[in-house]
Amino acid sequence: MNRWGRKTTLLICGAIKLCLGLATAFVTNMWMFIMLHFAVAMAASGMYTASFVLVMEVVGCKWRSTIGIAFCFPFSIGYMMLAGFAYFLRDWYNLQIAITIPSVLTASYWWCVTKHSFYSSLNI
C-alpha cells in the first residue's frame, strides 16, 4: 500500500471490486462463483484497509479510538440493508448486481480523497 499510495490502492481495489462483482452475477458454475466472490472480498479488504488508514491519519489523537470504532458502523447498516434487498430481489443474479452497483461511487474518491496526508508531509 505504501508503494502506490493509499489513494491509488483505494481506487484500484474499488475498480477490481466493481468488475469482479458484476462478473460474479453472470457465472454459471458454483466454483467460479466462489473464486470470484473471494476475489471481491479481497478487494473489499484492500479498500477497507486503505480507507481506515486514511481516516486515522486525518483524525487527531483525541478522537482516534472513537472514529476507529465508528468506522465499522456502516458494515452493520450494510448487512441490514442486504436483508432488505434480498427480501425484494429474490433472484441472486439481480441481488448481486444491486449490491455491486454502488461501487461505482468509488470513482468519486479520486476527487474527494487527498493524496498527501499530514504524516506524509513530515520529513521523518
Sequence and secondary structure as in RCSB ss.txt:
>XXXX:A:sequence
MNRWGRKTTLLICGAIKLCLGLATAFVTNMWMFIMLHFAVAMAASGMYTASFVLVMEVVGCKWRSTIGIAFCFPF
SIGYMMLAGFAYFLRDWYNLQIAITIPSVLTASYWWCVTKHSFYSSLNI
>XXXX:A:secstr
 TTT HHHHHHHHHHHHHHHHHHHTT   HHHHHHHHHHHHHHHHHHHHHHHHHHHHHS TTTHHHHHHHTTHHH
HHHHHHHHHHHHH  SHHHHHHHHHGGGGGGGGHHHHS SS HHHHS  
